[in-house]
């Protein structure tokens, strides 16, 4: 059976203990990416290697962090029905 949680909390990306790792091909590109990291105060490691393909997935994750979703307000059973009938929700559409 595969273990789902091993008891270790994953560290947030871009911190001192878990810096973002990025591979680029040129020094010019390295300077561009370093500016983005420094502007946001993220910790990073950039490797310049012409033979490896460019890999900026960690930067994409940090830039497109998922936003919290707001839950829709539910209609209470004793509130007026949203269909406009004038009845309570539990007597109209809540059946």
Backbone as XML, in Angstrom:
<?xml version="1.0"?>
<chain id="A" units="angstrom">
  <residue number="1" name="UNK">
    <atom name="N" x="0.846" y="-1.175" z="0.000"/>
    <atom name="CA" x="0.000" y="0.000" z="0.000"/>
    <atom name="C" x="0.895" y="1.244" z="0.000"/>
  </residue>
  <residue number="2" name="UNK">
    <atom name="N" x="0.569" y="2.217" z="-0.831"/>
    <atom name="CA" x="1.356" y="3.434" z="-0.952"/>
    <atom name="C" x="1.016" y="4.391" z="0.179"/>
  </residue>
  <residue number="3" name="UNK">
    <atom name="N" x="2.053" y="4.952" z="0.786"/>
    <atom name="CA" x="1.867" y="5.923" z="1.859"/>
    <atom name="C" x="1.498" y="7.274" z="1.254"/>
  </residue>
  <residue number="4" name="UNK">
    <atom name="N" x="0.434" y="7.865" z="1.734"/>
    <atom name="CA" x="-0.013" y="9.149" z="1.197"/>
    <atom name="C" x="0.692" y="10.305" z="1.887"/>
  </residue>
  <residue number="5" name="UNK">
    <atom name="N" x="0.758" y="10.300" z="3.197"/>
    <atom name="CA" x="1.391" y="11.379" z="3.941"/>
    <atom name="C" x="2.505" y="10.788" z="4.786"/>
  </residue>
  <residue number="6" name="UNK">
    <atom name="N" x="3.716" y="11.282" z="4.591"/>
    <atom name="CA" x="4.856" y="10.736" z="5.319"/>
    <atom name="C" x="5.202" y="11.515" z="6.581"/>
  </residue>
  <residue number="7" name="UNK">
    <atom name="N" x="4.382" y="12.502" z="6.957"/>
    <atom name="CA" x="4.605" y="13.254" z="8.173"/>
    <atom name="C" x="5.463" y="14.487" z="7.983"/>
  </residue>
  <residue number="8" name="UNK">
    <atom name="N" x="5.986" y="14.678" z="6.781"/>
    <atom name="CA" x="6.819" y="15.842" z="6.516"/>
    <atom name="C" x="6.008" y="16.874" z="5.734"/>
  </residue>
  <residue number="9" name="UNK">
    <atom name="N" x="5.999" y="18.077" z="6.235"/>
    <atom name="CA" x="5.289" y="19.156" z="5.563"/>
    <atom name="C" x="6.167" y="19.694" z="4.436"/>
  </residue>
  <residue number="10" name="UNK">
    <atom name="N" x="5.572" y="19.896" z="3.271"/>
    <atom name="CA" x="6.328" y="20.446" z="2.160"/>
    <atom name="C" x="6.557" y="21.931" z="2.405"/>
  </residue>
  <residue number="11" name="UNK">
    <atom name="N" x="7.766" y="22.376" z="2.149"/>
    <atom name="CA" x="8.121" y="23.770" z="2.360"/>
    <atom name="C" x="7.618" y="24.630" z="1.208"/>
  </residue>
  <residue number="12" name="UNK">
    <atom name="N" x="7.318" y="25.854" z="1.511"/>
    <atom name="CA" x="6.840" y="26.778" z="0.500"/>
    <atom name="C" x="7.966" y="27.085" z="-0.481"/>
  </residue>
  <residue number="13" name="UNK">
    <atom name="N" x="7.638" y="27.097" z="-1.745"/>
    <atom name="CA" x="8.603" y="27.358" z="-2.799"/>
    <atom name="C" x="9.066" y="28.811" z="-2.741"/>
  </residue>
  <residue number="14" name="UNK">
    <atom name="N" x="10.351" y="29.035" z="-2.947"/>
    <atom name="CA" x="10.897" y="30.380" z="-2.958"/>
    <atom name="C" x="11.363" y="30.872" z="-1.600"/>
  </residue>
  <residue number="15" name="UNK">
    <atom name="N" x="11.505" y="29.953" z="-0.646"/>
    <atom name="CA" x="11.975" y="30.333" z="0.686"/>
    <atom name="C" x="13.443" y="29.924" z="0.850"/>
  </residue>
  <residue number="16" name="UNK">
    <atom name="N" x="14.006" y="30.262" z="1.976"/>
    <atom name="CA" x="15.409" y="29.967" z="2.271"/>
    <atom name="C" x="15.691" y="28.462" z="2.194"/>
  </residue>
  <residue number="17" name="UNK">
    <atom name="N" x="14.793" y="27.650" z="2.746"/>
    <atom name="CA" x="15.007" y="26.203" z="2.782"/>
    <atom name="C" x="14.580" y="25.493" z="1.502"/>
  </residue>
  <residue number="18" name="UNK">
    <atom name="N" x="13.747" y="26.127" z="0.688"/>
    <atom name="CA" x="13.286" y="25.529" z="-0.563"/>
    <atom name="C" x="13.333" y="26.576" z="-1.682"/>
  </residue>
  <residue number="19" name="UNK">
    <atom name="N" x="14.545" y="26.932" z="-2.138"/>
    <atom name="CA" x="14.629" y="27.954" z="-3.183"/>
    <atom name="C" x="14.138" y="27.421" z="-4.526"/>
  </residue>
  <residue number="20" name="UNK">
    <atom name="N" x="13.649" y="28.318" z="-5.352"/>
    <atom name="CA" x="13.210" y="27.953" z="-6.698"/>
    <atom name="C" x="14.453" y="27.701" z="-7.548"/>
  </residue>
  <residue number="21" name="UNK">
    <atom name="N" x="14.427" y="26.633" z="-8.335"/>
    <atom name="CA" x="15.556" y="26.279" z="-9.192"/>
    <atom name="C" x="15.131" y="26.459" z="-10.641"/>
  </residue>
  <residue number="22" name="UNK">
    <atom name="N" x="15.935" y="27.219" z="-11.385"/>
    <atom name="CA" x="15.616" y="27.560" z="-12.766"/>
    <atom name="C" x="16.828" y="27.282" z="-13.641"/>
  </residue>
  <residue number="23" name="UNK">
    <atom name="N" x="16.601" y="26.708" z="-14.836"/>
    <atom name="CA" x="17.662" y="26.485" z="-15.814"/>
    <atom name="C" x="17.421" y="27.395" z="-17.004"/>
  </residue>
  <residue number="24" name="UNK">
    <atom name="N" x="18.464" y="28.127" z="-17.429"/>
    <atom name="CA" x="18.378" y="28.994" z="-18.606"/>
    <atom name="C" x="19.582" y="28.748" z="-19.505"/>
  </residue>
  <residue number="25" name="UNK">
    <atom name="N" x="19.509" y="29.294" z="-20.739"/>
    <atom name="CA" x="20.588" y="29.068" z="-21.692"/>
    <atom name="C" x="21.593" y="30.210" z="-21.780"/>
  </residue>
  <residue number="26" name="UNK">
    <atom name="N" x="21.164" y="31.444" z="-21.484"/>
    <atom name="CA" x="22.071" y="32.589" z="-21.639"/>
    <atom name="C" x="22.131" y="33.426" z="-20.364"/>
  </residue>
  <residue number="27" name="UNK">
    <atom name="N" x="23.189" y="34.222" z="-20.266"/>
    <atom name="CA" x="23.345" y="35.111" z="-19.107"/>
    <atom name="C" x="22.347" y="36.261" z="-19.166"/>
  </residue>
  <residue number="28" name="UNK">
    <atom name="N" x="21.983" y="36.690" z="-20.369"/>
    <atom name="CA" x="20.997" y="37.763" z="-20.513"/>
    <atom name="C" x="19.660" y="37.323" z="-19.927"/>
  </residue>
  <residue number="29" name="UNK">
    <atom name="N" x="19.260" y="36.085" z="-20.248"/>
    <atom name="CA" x="18.007" y="35.535" z="-19.717"/>
    <atom name="C" x="18.105" y="35.368" z="-18.204"/>
  </residue>
  <residue number="30" name="UNK">
    <atom name="N" x="19.289" y="35.019" z="-17.708"/>
    <atom name="CA" x="19.492" y="34.858" z="-16.269"/>
    <atom name="C" x="19.240" y="36.180" z="-15.546"/>
  </residue>
  <residue number="31" name="UNK">
    <atom name="N" x="19.720" y="37.295" z="-16.122"/>
    <atom name="CA" x="19.516" y="38.600" z="-15.505"/>
    <atom name="C" x="18.046" y="38.987" z="-15.487"/>
  </residue>
  <residue number="32" name="UNK">
    <atom name="N" x="17.316" y="38.664" z="-16.561"/>
    <atom name="CA" x="15.878" y="38.966" z="-16.622"/>
    <atom name="C" x="15.122" y="38.234" z="-15.522"/>
  </residue>
  <residue number="33" name="UNK">
    <atom name="N" x="15.413" y="36.958" z="-15.367"/>
    <atom name="CA" x="14.717" y="36.134" z="-14.379"/>
    <atom name="C" x="15.129" y="36.520" z="-12.963"/>
  </residue>
  <residue number="34" name="UNK">
    <atom name="N" x="16.396" y="36.873" z="-12.773"/>
    <atom name="CA" x="16.871" y="37.279" z="-11.443"/>
    <atom name="C" x="16.145" y="38.538" z="-10.981"/>
  </residue>
  <residue number="35" name="UNK">
    <atom name="N" x="15.858" y="39.462" z="-11.899"/>
    <atom name="CA" x="15.119" y="40.682" z="-11.540"/>
    <atom name="C" x="13.729" y="40.345" z="-11.017"/>
  </residue>
  <residue number="36" name="UNK">
    <atom name="N" x="13.067" y="39.384" z="-11.655"/>
    <atom name="CA" x="11.721" y="38.979" z="-11.220"/>
    <atom name="C" x="11.775" y="38.393" z="-9.815"/>
  </residue>
  <residue number="37" name="UNK">
    <atom name="N" x="12.744" y="37.515" z="-9.565"/>
    <atom name="CA" x="12.879" y="36.906" z="-8.241"/>
    <atom name="C" x="13.188" y="37.951" z="-7.171"/>
  </residue>
  <residue number="38" name="UNK">
    <atom name="N" x="14.095" y="38.866" z="-7.466"/>
    <atom name="CA" x="14.488" y="39.879" z="-6.476"/>
    <atom name="C" x="13.367" y="40.871" z="-6.208"/>
  </residue>
  <residue number="39" name="UNK">
    <atom name="N" x="12.578" y="41.189" z="-7.229"/>
    <atom name="CA" x="11.452" y="42.102" z="-7.055"/>
    <atom name="C" x="10.440" y="41.545" z="-6.058"/>
  </residue>
  <residue number="40" name="UNK">
    <atom name="N" x="10.251" y="40.228" z="-6.058"/>
    <atom name="CA" x="9.279" y="39.572" z="-5.185"/>
    <atom name="C" x="9.900" y="38.992" z="-3.914"/>
  </residue>
  <residue number="41" name="UNK">
    <atom name="N" x="11.193" y="39.210" z="-3.698"/>
    <atom name="CA" x="11.918" y="38.699" z="-2.524"/>
    <atom name="C" x="11.831" y="37.185" z="-2.377"/>
  </residue>
  <residue number="42" name="UNK">
    <atom name="N" x="11.944" y="36.472" z="-3.495"/>
    <atom name="CA" x="11.973" y="35.015" z="-3.471"/>
    <atom name="C" x="13.423" y="34.552" z="-3.516"/>
  </residue>
  <residue number="43" name="UNK">
    <atom name="N" x="13.713" y="33.452" z="-2.858"/>
    <atom name="CA" x="15.043" y="32.857" z="-2.902"/>
    <atom name="C" x="15.100" y="31.956" z="-4.124"/>
  </residue>
  <residue number="44" name="UNK">
    <atom name="N" x="16.261" y="31.944" z="-4.810"/>
    <atom name="CA" x="16.329" y="31.213" z="-6.070"/>
    <atom name="C" x="17.744" y="30.726" z="-6.354"/>
  </residue>
  <residue number="45" name="UNK">
    <atom name="N" x="17.833" y="29.791" z="-7.287"/>
    <atom name="CA" x="19.091" y="29.312" z="-7.829"/>
    <atom name="C" x="18.918" y="29.245" z="-9.333"/>
  </residue>
  <residue number="46" name="UNK">
    <atom name="N" x="19.787" y="29.919" z="-10.059"/>
    <atom name="CA" x="19.707" y="29.916" z="-11.515"/>
    <atom name="C" x="20.948" y="29.234" z="-12.073"/>
  </residue>
  <residue number="47" name="UNK">
    <atom name="N" x="20.736" y="28.244" z="-12.939"/>
    <atom name="CA" x="21.831" y="27.535" z="-13.587"/>
    <atom name="C" x="21.844" y="27.933" z="-15.054"/>
  </residue>
  <residue number="48" name="UNK">
    <atom name="N" x="23.019" y="28.296" z="-15.561"/>
    <atom name="CA" x="23.169" y="28.655" z="-16.967"/>
    <atom name="C" x="23.880" y="27.510" z="-17.663"/>
  </residue>
  <residue number="49" name="UNK">
    <atom name="N" x="23.191" y="26.864" z="-18.611"/>
    <atom name="CA" x="23.766" y="25.752" z="-19.361"/>
    <atom name="C" x="23.149" y="25.743" z="-20.750"/>
  </residue>
  <residue number="50" name="UNK">
    <atom name="N" x="23.980" y="25.920" z="-21.752"/>
    <atom name="CA" x="23.491" y="25.973" z="-23.131"/>
    <atom name="C" x="22.976" y="24.631" z="-23.625"/>
  </residue>
  <residue number="51" name="UNK">
    <atom name="N" x="23.452" y="23.539" z="-23.046"/>
    <atom name="CA" x="23.065" y="22.205" z="-23.505"/>
    <atom name="C" x="21.705" y="21.760" z="-22.973"/>
  </residue>
  <residue number="52" name="UNK">
    <atom name="N" x="21.321" y="22.241" z="-21.808"/>
    <atom name="CA" x="20.034" y="21.850" z="-21.213"/>
    <atom name="C" x="18.918" y="22.758" z="-21.732"/>
  </residue>
  <residue number="53" name="UNK">
    <atom name="N" x="17.705" y="22.235" z="-21.851"/>
    <atom name="CA" x="16.580" y="23.093" z="-22.250"/>
    <atom name="C" x="16.194" y="24.043" z="-21.112"/>
  </residue>
  <residue number="54" name="UNK">
    <atom name="N" x="15.624" y="25.193" z="-21.480"/>
    <atom name="CA" x="15.210" y="26.161" z="-20.471"/>
    <atom name="C" x="14.060" y="25.591" z="-19.651"/>
  </residue>
  <residue number="55" name="UNK">
    <atom name="N" x="14.175" y="25.695" z="-18.335"/>
    <atom name="CA" x="13.156" y="25.178" z="-17.425"/>
    <atom name="C" x="12.855" y="26.240" z="-16.368"/>
  </residue>
  <residue number="56" name="UNK">
    <atom name="N" x="11.710" y="26.919" z="-16.524"/>
    <atom name="CA" x="11.321" y="27.962" z="-15.570"/>
    <atom name="C" x="9.984" y="27.617" z="-14.906"/>
  </residue>
  <residue number="57" name="UNK">
    <atom name="N" x="9.730" y="26.330" z="-14.701"/>
    <atom name="CA" x="8.453" y="25.910" z="-14.119"/>
    <atom name="C" x="8.272" y="26.431" z="-12.696"/>
  </residue>
  <residue number="58" name="UNK">
    <atom name="N" x="9.356" y="26.469" z="-11.906"/>
    <atom name="CA" x="9.234" y="26.985" z="-10.535"/>
    <atom name="C" x="8.842" y="28.456" z="-10.530"/>
  </residue>
  <residue number="59" name="UNK">
    <atom name="N" x="9.365" y="29.226" z="-11.475"/>
    <atom name="CA" x="8.998" y="30.640" z="-11.578"/>
    <atom name="C" x="7.530" y="30.783" z="-11.971"/>
  </residue>
  <residue number="60" name="UNK">
    <atom name="N" x="7.070" y="29.946" z="-12.903"/>
    <atom name="CA" x="5.661" y="29.980" z="-13.308"/>
    <atom name="C" x="4.740" y="29.654" z="-12.135"/>
  </residue>
  <residue number="61" name="UNK">
    <atom name="N" x="5.135" y="28.709" z="-11.313"/>
    <atom name="CA" x="4.329" y="28.338" z="-10.145"/>
    <atom name="C" x="4.228" y="29.516" z="-9.182"/>
  </residue>
  <residue number="62" name="UNK">
    <atom name="N" x="5.339" y="30.193" z="-8.946"/>
    <atom name="CA" x="5.338" y="31.330" z="-8.021"/>
    <atom name="C" x="4.537" y="32.516" z="-8.572"/>
  </residue>
  <residue number="63" name="UNK">
    <atom name="N" x="4.613" y="32.757" z="-9.867"/>
    <atom name="CA" x="3.892" y="33.878" z="-10.464"/>
    <atom name="C" x="2.397" y="33.627" z="-10.559"/>
  </residue>
  <residue number="64" name="UNK">
    <atom name="N" x="1.994" y="32.377" z="-10.713"/>
    <atom name="CA" x="0.580" y="32.029" z="-10.888"/>
    <atom name="C" x="0.067" y="31.226" z="-9.708"/>
  </residue>
  <residue number="65" name="UNK">
    <atom name="N" x="0.312" y="31.742" z="-8.515"/>
    <atom name="CA" x="-0.129" y="31.061" z="-7.294"/>
    <atom name="C" x="-1.647" y="30.992" z="-7.278"/>
  </residue>
  <residue number="66" name="UNK">
    <atom name="N" x="-2.249" y="29.837" z="-6.941"/>
    <atom name="CA" x="-3.711" y="29.739" z="-6.966"/>
    <atom name="C" x="-4.377" y="30.656" z="-5.938"/>
  </residue>
  <residue number="67" name="UNK">
    <atom name="N" x="-5.430" y="31.300" z="-6.349"/>
    <atom name="CA" x="-6.181" y="32.205" z="-5.479"/>
    <atom name="C" x="-7.212" y="31.408" z="-4.683"/>
  </residue>
  <residue number="68" name="UNK">
    <atom name="N" x="-7.581" y="31.930" z="-3.512"/>
    <atom name="CA" x="-8.613" y="31.274" z="-2.716"/>
    <atom name="C" x="-9.966" y="31.503" z="-3.365"/>
  </residue>
  <residue number="69" name="UNK">
    <atom name="N" x="-10.776" y="30.483" z="-3.336"/>
    <atom name="CA" x="-12.109" y="30.593" z="-3.914"/>
    <atom name="C" x="-13.105" y="30.984" z="-2.829"/>
  </residue>
  <residue number="70" name="UNK">
    <atom name="N" x="-14.045" y="31.832" z="-3.202"/>
    <atom name="CA" x="-15.102" y="32.209" z="-2.270"/>
    <atom name="C" x="-16.295" y="31.297" z="-2.499"/>
  </residue>
  <residue number="71" name="UNK">
    <atom name="N" x="-16.838" y="30.788" z="-1.422"/>
    <atom name="CA" x="-18.013" y="29.925" z="-1.529"/>
    <atom name="C" x="-19.244" y="30.791" z="-1.771"/>
  </residue>
  <residue number="72" name="UNK">
    <atom name="N" x="-20.141" y="30.275" z="-2.592"/>
    <atom name="CA" x="-21.381" y="31.000" z="-2.856"/>
    <atom name="C" x="-22.273" y="30.941" z="-1.628"/>
  </residue>
  <residue number="73" name="UNK">
    <atom name="N" x="-23.021" y="32.006" z="-1.420"/>
    <atom name="CA" x="-23.928" y="32.036" z="-0.280"/>
    <atom name="C" x="-25.112" y="31.114" z="-0.585"/>
  </residue>
  <residue number="74" name="UNK">
    <atom name="N" x="-25.392" y="30.226" z="0.340"/>
    <atom name="CA" x="-26.501" y="29.296" z="0.172"/>
    <atom name="C" x="-27.798" y="29.944" z="0.632"/>
  </residue>
  <residue number="75" name="UNK">
    <atom name="N" x="-28.887" y="29.536" z="0.002"/>
    <atom name="CA" x="-30.203" y="30.032" z="0.385"/>
    <atom name="C" x="-30.663" y="29.240" z="1.597"/>
  </residue>
  <residue number="76" name="UNK">
    <atom name="N" x="-31.021" y="29.938" z="2.666"/>
    <atom name="CA" x="-31.535" y="29.276" z="3.852"/>
    <atom name="C" x="-32.947" y="28.756" z="3.602"/>
  </residue>
  <residue number="77" name="UNK">
    <atom name="N" x="-33.333" y="27.697" z="4.276"/>
    <atom name="CA" x="-34.637" y="27.083" z="3.999"/>
    <atom name="C" x="-35.806" y="27.960" z="4.398"/>
  </residue>
  <residue number="78" name="UNK">
    <atom name="N" x="-35.611" y="28.917" z="5.343"/>
    <atom name="CA" x="-36.708" y="29.787" z="5.761"/>
    <atom name="C" x="-36.668" y="31.169" z="5.099"/>
  </residue>
  <residue number="79" name="UNK">
    <atom name="N" x="-35.756" y="31.370" z="4.157"/>
    <atom name="CA" x="-35.682" y="32.636" z="3.428"/>
    <atom name="C" x="-36.642" y="32.593" z="2.241"/>
  </residue>
  <residue number="80" name="UNK">
    <atom name="N" x="-37.022" y="33.764" z="1.728"/>
    <atom name="CA" x="-37.895" y="33.779" z="0.545"/>
    <atom name="C" x="-37.197" y="33.098" z="-0.631"/>
  </residue>
  <residue number="81" name="UNK">
    <atom name="N" x="-37.964" y="32.420" z="-1.441"/>
    <atom name="CA" x="-37.419" y="31.673" z="-2.574"/>
    <atom name="C" x="-36.852" y="32.638" z="-3.615"/>
  </residue>
  <residue number="82" name="UNK">
    <atom name="N" x="-35.767" y="32.222" z="-4.247"/>
    <atom name="CA" x="-35.094" y="33.073" z="-5.230"/>
    <atom name="C" x="-35.844" y="33.124" z="-6.561"/>
  </residue>
  <residue number="83" name="UNK">
    <atom name="N" x="-36.853" y="32.273" z="-6.748"/>
    <atom name="CA" x="-37.596" y="32.284" z="-8.007"/>
    <atom name="C" x="-38.617" y="33.427" z="-8.062"/>
  </residue>
  <residue number="84" name="UNK">
    <atom name="N" x="-38.881" y="34.063" z="-6.911"/>
    <atom name="CA" x="-39.778" y="35.212" z="-6.887"/>
    <atom name="C" x="-41.230" y="34.872" z="-6.611"/>
  </residue>
  <residue number="85" name="UNK">
    <atom name="N" x="-41.502" y="33.669" z="-6.141"/>
    <atom name="CA" x="-42.881" y="33.261" z="-5.895"/>
    <atom name="C" x="-43.455" y="33.877" z="-4.611"/>
  </residue>
  <residue number="86" name="UNK">
    <atom name="N" x="-42.592" y="34.300" z="-3.704"/>
    <atom name="CA" x="-43.038" y="34.861" z="-2.434"/>
    <atom name="C" x="-43.146" y="33.822" z="-1.340"/>
  </residue>
  <residue number="87" name="UNK">
    <atom name="N" x="-43.014" y="32.554" z="-1.684"/>
    <atom name="CA" x="-43.065" y="31.484" z="-0.682"/>
    <atom name="C" x="-41.683" y="31.295" z="-0.069"/>
  </residue>
  <residue number="88" name="UNK">
    <atom name="N" x="-41.659" y="30.571" z="1.062"/>
    <atom name="CA" x="-40.377" y="30.203" z="1.658"/>
    <atom name="C" x="-39.706" y="29.185" z="0.741"/>
  </residue>
  <residue number="89" name="UNK">
    <atom name="N" x="-38.374" y="29.182" z="0.766"/>
    <atom name="CA" x="-37.605" y="28.272" z="-0.079"/>
    <atom name="C" x="-37.962" y="26.808" z="0.183"/>
  </residue>
  <residue number="90" name="UNK">
    <atom name="N" x="-38.202" y="26.442" z="1.445"/>
    <atom name="CA" x="-38.470" y="25.058" z="1.785"/>
    <atom name="C" x="-39.832" y="24.579" z="1.238"/>
  </residue>
  <residue number="91" name="UNK">
    <atom name="N" x="-40.756" y="25.498" z="1.000"/>
    <atom name="CA" x="-42.079" y="25.144" z="0.470"/>
    <atom name="C" x="-42.134" y="25.238" z="-1.055"/>
  </residue>
  <residue number="92" name="UNK">
    <atom name="N" x="-41.142" y="25.878" z="-1.674"/>
    <atom name="CA" x="-41.181" y="26.110" z="-3.113"/>
    <atom name="C" x="-40.142" y="25.258" z="-3.835"/>
  </residue>
  <residue number="93" name="UNK">
    <atom name="N" x="-38.968" y="25.769" z="-4.040"/>
    <atom name="CA" x="-37.916" y="25.089" z="-4.821"/>
    <atom name="C" x="-37.047" y="24.161" z="-3.985"/>
  </residue>
  <residue number="94" name="UNK">
    <atom name="N" x="-37.180" y="24.190" z="-2.689"/>
    <atom name="CA" x="-36.350" y="23.382" z="-1.801"/>
    <atom name="C" x="-36.845" y="21.963" z="-1.628"/>
  </residue>
  <residue number="95" name="UNK">
    <atom name="N" x="-37.893" y="21.580" z="-2.314"/>
    <atom name="CA" x="-38.448" y="20.223" z="-2.154"/>
    <atom name="C" x="-37.587" y="19.195" z="-2.812"/>
  </residue>
</chain>
